[in-house]
Amino acid sequence: MKTLVLLAIVMLTASGGFVGAGPPDDTAADTALLMSGLPANGSDITEVDQHWWSRIRLIRIVHDLEECMIAVDGDGNPYLMTGDVLQNVESMVPGKLYTKDEVLTSSAEAIASFNSLAATEQVAIAAAEDAQEYLEFFLSVHIRHSGAYLSGKQIAYLVDATRFYSGESERLRAGLRQIEKPVVQVLEATDRGFVGTSYDWHWWCGLIKRYDLTVSRTGQVTFAGGTHAEQEP
């Protein structure tokens, strides 16, 4: 059972919602590996196809249970986009919260890099639809590993109403496997930008997470993640 659970986690983690553009060239791959701290042996390295940043390449590296995104600018400088990537991937425990000393780059540092690159790309967010797509792009880059993305608050409450690892919970999770990327609901538009939320079910530990996000008209993102609910055993 433990092996099957870990295999399922790897399968869900690897589905980040982007279309893979194939393997990056050797220089970009070496740069990304060096920044990620992950071993070359056994790592799956692919370049990610996205349209928001025209001069920046995104590279995904997956090794066992760990995944991270590296951005490489036109000068070959790498930036770790994924928050809370562990320094020692062999010690990773799914669902565990790690201290600042145990991670390679904190969530705040990764967000600062994301916003810095967005500023160089002169991103423009004009409408709620743009905000939704851009925040979904941000979450797919930033979240270290996901469980099952949820389509909104109502389904999050539905999941919370089921018991952890019950037959009903398993049937619900099976119906959610088609959602392979974050879903952001834009709740409000202001003069400064847009406010949205997203939900993520870490089904292997019964934890439902909520992400609160804002994005400015120029693509600057703020992010706060926390526990929405925990399923009863």
Backbone hydrogen bonds, N-H to C=O, Kabsch-Sander energy under -0.5 kcal/mol:
donor,donor_aa,acceptor,acceptor_aa,energy
5,V,1,M,-2.4
6,L,2,K,-2.4
7,L,3,T,-2.3
8,A,4,L,-2.2
9,I,5,V,-2.0
10,V,6,L,-2.2
11,M,7,L,-2.2
12,L,8,A,-2.4
13,T,9,I,-2.8
14,A,10,V,-2.1
15,S,12,L,-1.1
16,G,14,A,-1.2
19,V,49,D,-0.7
20,G,18,F,-0.6
21,A,47,E,-3.8
29,A,25,D,-2.5
30,D,26,D,-2.7
31,T,27,T,-2.3
32,A,28,A,-2.4
33,L,29,A,-2.6
34,L,30,D,-2.2
35,M,31,T,-1.9
36,S,32,A,-2.5
37,G,33,L,-1.8
43,S,40,A,-1.5
44,D,62,V,-3.0
45,I,43,S,-0.6
46,T,44,D,-0.5
46,T,60,R,-2.3
47,E,22,G,-3.4
48,V,58,L,-3.1
49,D,19,V,-2.4
50,Q,48,V,-0.6
54,S,52,W,-0.6
57,R,72,V,-2.5
58,L,48,V,-0.6
59,I,70,I,-3.0
60,R,46,T,-3.0
61,I,68,C,-2.7
62,V,44,D,-2.2
63,H,66,E,-2.9
66,E,63,H,-2.7
68,C,61,I,-2.2
70,I,59,I,-2.9
71,A,79,Y,-2.9
72,V,57,R,-2.8
73,D,77,N,-2.2
76,G,73,D,-2.0
79,Y,71,A,-2.2
81,M,69,M,-2.6
81,M,79,Y,-0.7
82,T,69,M,-0.9
83,G,142,H,-1.9
84,D,105,T,-2.1
85,V,82,T,-0.6
85,V,105,T,-0.7
87,Q,102,E,-2.1
89,V,87,Q,-0.6
91,S,88,N,-1.5
92,M,89,V,-1.5
96,K,93,V,-2.0
102,E,99,T,-1.3
103,V,100,K,-1.0
104,L,85,V,-4.3
105,T,85,V,-0.6
110,A,106,S,-2.2
111,I,107,S,-2.3
112,A,108,A,-2.2
113,S,109,E,-1.9
114,F,110,A,-2.3
115,N,111,I,-2.8
116,S,112,A,-2.0
117,L,113,S,-2.3
118,A,114,F,-2.2
119,A,115,N,-1.9
120,T,116,S,-1.4
121,E,117,L,-1.3
122,Q,118,A,-0.5
122,Q,119,A,-0.8
123,V,118,A,-1.3
125,I,217,R,-2.8
126,A,124,A,-0.7
131,A,127,A,-2.2
132,Q,128,A,-2.6
133,E,129,E,-2.1
134,Y,130,D,-2.8
135,L,131,A,-2.5
136,E,132,Q,-2.1
137,F,133,E,-2.0
138,F,134,Y,-2.4
139,L,135,L,-2.5
140,S,136,E,-2.1
141,V,137,F,-1.4
142,H,138,F,-2.6
143,I,139,L,-2.5
148,A,201,W,-2.0
149,Y,179,I,-0.7
150,L,199,Y,-2.3
156,A,152,G,-1.6
157,Y,153,K,-2.3
158,L,154,Q,-1.8
159,V,155,I,-2.4
160,D,156,A,-2.1
161,A,157,Y,-1.4
162,T,159,V,-1.7
164,F,232,E,-3.3
166,S,163,R,-1.9
170,E,166,S,-2.3
171,R,167,G,-2.2
172,L,168,E,-2.1
173,R,169,S,-2.3
174,A,170,E,-2.1
175,G,171,R,-1.4
176,L,172,L,-0.6
176,L,173,R,-1.1
177,R,173,R,-0.5
177,R,174,A,-0.7
179,I,176,L,-2.0
180,E,178,Q,-1.1
184,V,182,P,-0.5
185,Q,197,T,-2.7
186,V,184,V,-0.6
187,L,185,Q,-0.6
187,L,195,V,-2.6
188,E,195,V,-1.5
190,T,193,G,-3.5
194,F,215,V,-2.6
195,V,188,E,-2.5
196,G,213,L,-2.8
197,T,185,Q,-1.9
198,S,211,Y,-1.6
199,Y,150,L,-0.6
200,D,209,K,-2.2
201,W,148,A,-2.6
202,H,200,D,-0.7
202,H,207,L,-3.2
203,W,201,W,-1.6
205,C,202,H,-1.8
206,G,202,H,-0.6
207,L,202,H,-1.8
208,I,229,A,-2.8
209,K,200,D,-3.4
209,K,207,L,-0.6
210,R,226,G,-2.7
211,Y,198,S,-3.1
212,D,210,R,-0.5
212,D,224,A,-3.0
213,L,196,G,-2.9
213,L,211,Y,-0.5
214,T,222,T,-1.7
215,V,194,F,-2.1
216,S,220,Q,-2.2
217,R,192,R,-1.3
219,G,216,S,-1.7
221,V,219,G,-0.5
222,T,214,T,-2.1
224,A,212,D,-2.0
226,G,210,R,-2.2
228,H,208,I,-3.0
229,A,208,I,-1.6
231,Q,206,G,-3.0
